[in-house]
Amino acid sequence: MWDVIAPTDSLLSGPKWPFASVIYLHGSTCEKDVGLTITFAHELQHFLQYANERRLWAVNSLLVNLPNLPTEDLKAIWDFPIEREARIVAK
C-alpha cells in the first residue's frame, strides 16, 4: 500500500506524493456492504472536516496528543467532537 501512496522517486531521493489525501479502509471493515458504507462515510466526513474546518481539525490534533485528556467528557478518542460528528453523519 505504501508503494501506491508514496512511491519512491529516485530523482528526488525520497517518496513522491501523487495524492493530496488518501482514505484507508481496513480489510475487516470491508467484509460487509453495510460496514463498508458506514466506515467510508465516516472517514469521508473526516476528510471534509479536514478540508473545511482546519481550525477545528488543528484543535482536535492537539487534544489527541495531550498526555491526559482534559475532562470526563473526553475519556477516549471516540468522545472527541469530530469523531461524534463523523459517526452521526455516517449513520
PyRosetta script that sets phi, psi and omega in degrees:
from pyrosetta import init, pose_from_sequence

init()
pose = pose_from_sequence("MWDVIAPTDSLLSGPKWPFASVIYLHGSTCEKDVGLTITFAHELQHFLQYANERRLWAVNSLLVNLPNLPTEDLKAIWDFPIEREARIVAK")
pose.set_psi(1, -41.0)
pose.set_omega(1, -179.4)
pose.set_phi(2, -59.8)
pose.set_psi(2, -35.7)
pose.set_omega(2, 179.7)
pose.set_phi(3, -65.4)
pose.set_psi(3, -25.3)
pose.set_omega(3, 177.1)
pose.set_phi(4, -82.3)
pose.set_psi(4, -43.0)
pose.set_omega(4, -176.3)
pose.set_phi(5, -72.5)
pose.set_psi(5, -42.7)
pose.set_omega(5, -176.5)
pose.set_phi(6, -140.3)
pose.set_psi(6, 71.5)
pose.set_omega(6, -179.8)
pose.set_phi(7, -65.3)
pose.set_psi(7, 148.3)
pose.set_omega(7, 179.6)
pose.set_phi(8, -73.6)
pose.set_psi(8, 134.2)
pose.set_omega(8, 177.5)
pose.set_phi(9, -112.4)
pose.set_psi(9, 112.5)
pose.set_omega(9, -176.0)
pose.set_phi(10, -64.5)
pose.set_psi(10, -29.3)
pose.set_omega(10, 178.5)
pose.set_phi(11, -71.9)
pose.set_psi(11, -33.3)
pose.set_omega(11, 179.3)
pose.set_phi(12, -89.3)
pose.set_psi(12, -9.5)
pose.set_omega(12, -175.9)
pose.set_phi(13, 56.6)
pose.set_psi(13, 42.8)
pose.set_omega(13, 178.9)
pose.set_phi(14, 175.0)
pose.set_psi(14, -172.0)
pose.set_omega(14, -177.6)
pose.set_phi(15, -74.3)
pose.set_psi(15, 147.3)
pose.set_omega(15, 168.5)
pose.set_phi(16, -106.2)
pose.set_psi(16, 153.1)
pose.set_omega(16, -174.4)
pose.set_phi(17, -115.7)
pose.set_psi(17, 91.3)
pose.set_omega(17, -177.0)
pose.set_phi(18, -74.0)
pose.set_psi(18, -12.7)
pose.set_omega(18, -178.5)
pose.set_phi(19, -121.9)
pose.set_psi(19, 142.6)
pose.set_omega(19, 175.8)
pose.set_phi(20, -75.8)
pose.set_psi(20, -34.6)
pose.set_omega(20, 179.5)
pose.set_phi(21, -149.2)
pose.set_psi(21, 154.9)
pose.set_omega(21, 177.8)
pose.set_phi(22, -137.7)
pose.set_psi(22, 134.6)
pose.set_omega(22, 173.6)
pose.set_phi(23, -103.8)
pose.set_psi(23, 117.1)
pose.set_omega(23, -178.7)
pose.set_phi(24, -101.5)
pose.set_psi(24, 128.4)
pose.set_omega(24, 175.7)
pose.set_phi(25, -115.1)
pose.set_psi(25, 122.1)
pose.set_omega(25, -178.7)
pose.set_phi(26, -66.0)
pose.set_psi(26, 146.9)
pose.set_omega(26, -175.7)
pose.set_phi(27, -51.9)
pose.set_psi(27, -42.7)
pose.set_omega(27, -177.1)
pose.set_phi(28, -67.2)
pose.set_psi(28, -24.2)
pose.set_omega(28, 178.3)
pose.set_phi(29, -77.4)
pose.set_psi(29, -11.4)
pose.set_omega(29, -176.5)
pose.set_phi(30, -101.9)
pose.set_psi(30, 4.4)
pose.set_omega(30, -175.7)
pose.set_phi(31, -67.6)
pose.set_psi(31, -34.8)
pose.set_omega(31, 179.2)
pose.set_phi(32, -122.7)
pose.set_psi(32, 147.8)
pose.set_omega(32, -176.8)
pose.set_phi(33, -58.5)
pose.set_psi(33, -40.3)
pose.set_omega(33, -178.4)
pose.set_phi(34, -65.3)
pose.set_psi(34, -46.1)
pose.set_omega(34, 178.5)
pose.set_phi(35, -61.9)
pose.set_psi(35, -42.2)
pose.set_omega(35, 178.5)
pose.set_phi(36, -62.2)
pose.set_psi(36, -45.6)
pose.set_omega(36, -178.0)
pose.set_phi(37, -64.5)
pose.set_psi(37, -46.9)
pose.set_omega(37, -179.3)
pose.set_phi(38, -66.1)
pose.set_psi(38, -42.4)
pose.set_omega(38, -179.9)
pose.set_phi(39, -65.2)
pose.set_psi(39, -43.3)
pose.set_omega(39, 178.7)
pose.set_phi(40, -63.4)
pose.set_psi(40, -43.7)
pose.set_omega(40, 178.5)
pose.set_phi(41, -61.7)
pose.set_psi(41, -40.5)
pose.set_omega(41, 178.5)
pose.set_phi(42, -61.5)
pose.set_psi(42, -50.3)
pose.set_omega(42, -178.7)
pose.set_phi(43, -68.8)
pose.set_psi(43, -34.4)
pose.set_omega(43, 176.1)
pose.set_phi(44, -64.8)
pose.set_psi(44, -36.1)
pose.set_omega(44, 176.3)
pose.set_phi(45, -63.6)
pose.set_psi(45, -39.0)
pose.set_omega(45, 175.2)
pose.set_phi(46, -60.9)
pose.set_psi(46, -40.0)
pose.set_omega(46, 177.5)
pose.set_phi(47, -60.7)
pose.set_psi(47, -44.8)
pose.set_omega(47, 179.1)
pose.set_phi(48, -65.8)
pose.set_psi(48, -37.4)
pose.set_omega(48, 176.0)
pose.set_phi(49, -61.6)
pose.set_psi(49, -45.4)
pose.set_omega(49, -179.8)
pose.set_phi(50, -62.2)
pose.set_psi(50, -42.2)
pose.set_omega(50, -177.3)
pose.set_phi(51, -72.9)
pose.set_psi(51, -34.9)
pose.set_omega(51, -171.0)
pose.set_phi(52, -109.1)
pose.set_psi(52, -18.0)
pose.set_omega(52, -176.5)
pose.set_phi(53, -130.5)
pose.set_psi(53, 62.3)
pose.set_omega(53, -174.7)
pose.set_phi(54, -59.3)
pose.set_psi(54, -38.6)
pose.set_omega(54, -179.6)
pose.set_phi(55, -65.3)
pose.set_psi(55, -44.8)
pose.set_omega(55, 177.8)
pose.set_phi(56, -61.9)
pose.set_psi(56, -41.8)
pose.set_omega(56, 178.5)
pose.set_phi(57, -61.9)
pose.set_psi(57, -41.5)
pose.set_omega(57, 179.9)
pose.set_phi(58, -64.9)
pose.set_psi(58, -43.1)
pose.set_omega(58, 178.1)
pose.set_phi(59, -62.3)
pose.set_psi(59, -43.2)
pose.set_omega(59, 177.7)
pose.set_phi(60, -60.0)
pose.set_psi(60, -42.4)
pose.set_omega(60, 179.2)
pose.set_phi(61, -61.0)
pose.set_psi(61, -39.7)
pose.set_omega(61, 177.2)
pose.set_phi(62, -65.5)
pose.set_psi(62, -44.4)
pose.set_omega(62, 179.9)
pose.set_phi(63, -61.0)
pose.set_psi(63, -42.4)
pose.set_omega(63, -179.0)
pose.set_phi(64, -60.0)
pose.set_psi(64, -32.7)
pose.set_omega(64, -176.1)
pose.set_phi(65, -92.5)
pose.set_psi(65, 3.7)
pose.set_omega(65, 175.6)
pose.set_phi(66, -69.6)
pose.set_psi(66, 145.2)
pose.set_omega(66, 179.1)
pose.set_phi(67, -66.6)
pose.set_psi(67, -32.7)
pose.set_omega(67, 177.5)
pose.set_phi(68, -132.4)
pose.set_psi(68, 135.9)
pose.set_omega(68, 178.9)
pose.set_phi(69, -70.6)
pose.set_psi(69, 143.8)
pose.set_omega(69, -167.6)
pose.set_phi(70, -71.9)
pose.set_psi(70, -29.4)
pose.set_omega(70, -175.5)
pose.set_phi(71, -140.3)
pose.set_psi(71, 171.2)
pose.set_omega(71, 176.3)
pose.set_phi(72, -65.8)
pose.set_psi(72, -25.5)
pose.set_omega(72, 178.9)
pose.set_phi(73, -71.5)
pose.set_psi(73, -17.7)
pose.set_omega(73, -179.7)
pose.set_phi(74, -117.1)
pose.set_psi(74, 67.6)
pose.set_omega(74, -178.5)
pose.set_phi(75, -81.5)
pose.set_psi(75, -27.8)
pose.set_omega(75, -176.0)
pose.set_phi(76, -147.4)
pose.set_psi(76, 166.8)
pose.set_omega(76, -176.2)
pose.set_phi(77, -57.4)
pose.set_psi(77, -34.9)
pose.set_omega(77, -177.7)
pose.set_phi(78, -74.6)
pose.set_psi(78, -5.8)
pose.set_omega(78, 175.0)
pose.set_phi(79, -85.5)
pose.set_psi(79, -11.1)
pose.set_omega(79, -177.2)
pose.set_phi(80, -67.0)
pose.set_psi(80, 145.0)
pose.set_omega(80, -177.4)
pose.set_phi(81, -54.2)
pose.set_psi(81, -39.6)
pose.set_omega(81, -178.4)
pose.set_phi(82, -70.2)
pose.set_psi(82, -29.2)
pose.set_omega(82, 175.7)
pose.set_phi(83, -71.6)
pose.set_psi(83, -42.7)
pose.set_omega(83, 178.3)
pose.set_phi(84, -60.4)
pose.set_psi(84, -46.8)
pose.set_omega(84, -179.4)
pose.set_phi(85, -62.4)
pose.set_psi(85, -42.5)
pose.set_omega(85, -179.4)
pose.set_phi(86, -62.9)
pose.set_psi(86, -38.5)
pose.set_omega(86, 177.6)
pose.set_phi(87, -66.2)
pose.set_psi(87, -43.0)
pose.set_omega(87, -178.9)
pose.set_phi(88, -63.8)
pose.set_psi(88, -47.2)
pose.set_omega(88, -178.1)
pose.set_phi(89, -64.6)
pose.set_psi(89, -39.9)
pose.set_omega(89, -177.6)
pose.set_phi(90, -64.2)
pose.set_psi(90, -37.4)
pose.set_omega(90, -178.1)
pose.set_phi(91, -78.4)
pose.dump_pdb("model.pdb")
